Amino acid sequence: MALQTSSLAISAFSVHSEGKKSNGFSAIESSFSFLGVPLSDHRIAALKMKKKIAVRAQTTTAVTTPTPSISNSPNEKKTLRKGNVIITGASSGLGLATAKSLAETGKWNVVMACRDFLKAERAAKSVGMSKENYTVMHLDLASLESVRQFIDAFRRSEMPLDSLVCNAAVYYPNAKTPSFTADGFELSVGVNHLGHFYMSRLLLDDMVKSDYPSKRLVIVGSITGNTNTLAGNVPPKANLGDLRGLSGGLSGLGSTAMIDGGEYWGAKAYKDSKVCNMLTMQEFHRRYHEETGITFSSLYPGCIATTGLFREHIPLFRTLFPPFQKYITKGFVSEEEAGRRLAQVVSDRSLTKSGVYWSWNSTSASFQNELSEEASDAEKAKKVWELSDKLVGLA
Ligand SMILES: NC(=O)c1ccc[n+]([C@@H]2O[C@H](COP(=O)([O-])OP(=O)(O)OC[C@H]3O[C@@H](n4cnc5c(N)ncnc54)[C@H](OP(=O)(O)O)[C@@H]3O)[C@@H](O)[C@H]2O)c1
């Protein structure tokens, strides 16, 4: 049984054929998005952003709003302050590698938002991050109260918020019964989606107030939530159904713990949570991009088979998965490379287009990927947003 589960799970993460090849987007398109937009124009826009944001749904697809970035001109470079970026789950894996990648440029103060303060401090030291480039702050996404406390602490620090990366995640592929957050939500969706949803909704105002020229909210997605890929077609497939479980609160009491109302299955709960992440990014884009100029993005960083994400898997899986990805599927990406990819989505001037799900091809060139039908369903995104708002008490 264990082996069966292992091989199923290996296949679930094994095939990395993305929906679309590189379209060559980068240098040319991005140059245009940065040319002809004087910084002063953007500062005017930043002032406008300070007014209260009206929540409104739009139905446009991804569009680029010209967003000024760090200029290459030596004069402008001098005037640009260090950016502040919050990265959740920066104590290991992708989050840590991204924190390192951004910190070592000397252009970012990385706020490592982590549930284990000491582990995060040690992790930062272990990868050689210099103290002046990071701050560790406590955050447990399995508790809405902890999210509020984190935001209070962040605001007391009086740092402007320039970018937010929703990266933390849990994955329970072998769990037979669900676990729950402090607020009673099934843990995978509670941490990966609802905790981040609540946090980003509250922190949007802080980002609006920032005068940083290129502000970004990034929500990490996954190939496994996209059924337009081979990997996304390995059972159990992501499927939010008619959202009856989400509507019922995912508490397992009087409603099921699964978004679609079905039987609990840990691997599916993770994939469903990733669909919510990708839908949330697009709904943010539709509601707020035009008005705020903030770039909303998601990404699939590649299969980082060595991270702690697989810690709940059986030992055999953890042993076989990395070489399987490296030598058989060739979908393997190192933590360092994945960190550089996510860092690009945070800071690269060629990735300012909002509403995009980024992926990388075999030569590590970024391209705008296509999401599955469900993960790009605007009507579903709106419903997930509204139900999530109710669950976290923002409706
Ligand atoms: N690994 C892959 O192949 C892969 C592929 C596609 C997408 N992703 C995505 O990449 C992201 C990072 O995953 P990873 O592979 O780097 O896994 P990871 O090494 O396990 O990192 C997950 C991070 O989330 C943190 N975390 C878990 N529960 C939390 C909570 N309640 N509150 C705050 N932080 C919490 C963990 O903290 P602790 O250190 O305290 O445990 C850890 O820092 C996830 O969004 C995942 O879906 C990964």
The ligand as an ORCA input file, in Angstrom:
! r2SCAN-3c Opt
* xyz 0 1
  N       8.448     21.691     -3.861
  C       7.879     21.724     -5.062
  O       8.170     20.911     -5.931
  C       6.859     22.763     -5.387
  C       6.305     22.784     -6.669
  C       5.351     23.761     -6.974
  C       4.978     24.682     -6.044
  N       5.525     24.633     -4.784
  C       5.068     25.626     -3.824
  O       6.207     26.284     -3.280
  C       5.847     26.827     -2.009
  C       6.930     26.514     -0.998
  O       7.008     25.122     -0.832
  P       8.387     24.375     -0.577
  O       8.483     23.315     -1.585
  O       9.484     25.357     -0.438
  O       8.085     23.646      0.823
  P       8.726     23.843      2.272
  O      10.208     23.792      2.219
  O       8.020     22.862      3.143
  O       8.314     25.301      2.683
  C       7.049     25.587      3.187
  C       7.162     26.725      4.151
  O       5.852     27.012      4.658
  C       5.964     27.192      6.045
  N       4.706     26.937      6.726
  C       4.001     25.791      6.801
  N       2.919     25.964      7.578
  C       2.931     27.244      7.984
  C       2.090     28.016      8.813
  N       1.016     27.499      9.410
  N       2.390     29.315      9.025
  C       3.501     29.864      8.465
  N       4.343     29.172      7.681
  C       4.062     27.882      7.441
  C       7.038     26.196      6.478
  O       7.496     26.552      7.762
  P       8.412     25.575      8.655
  O       9.807     25.775      8.138
  O       8.216     26.082     10.028
  O       7.895     24.205      8.440
  C       8.047     26.408      5.367
  O       8.856     27.533      5.638
  C       4.468     26.259     -1.682
  O       3.496     27.240     -1.965
  C       4.321     25.080     -2.632
  O       2.980     24.829     -2.938
  C       6.466     23.705     -4.444
*
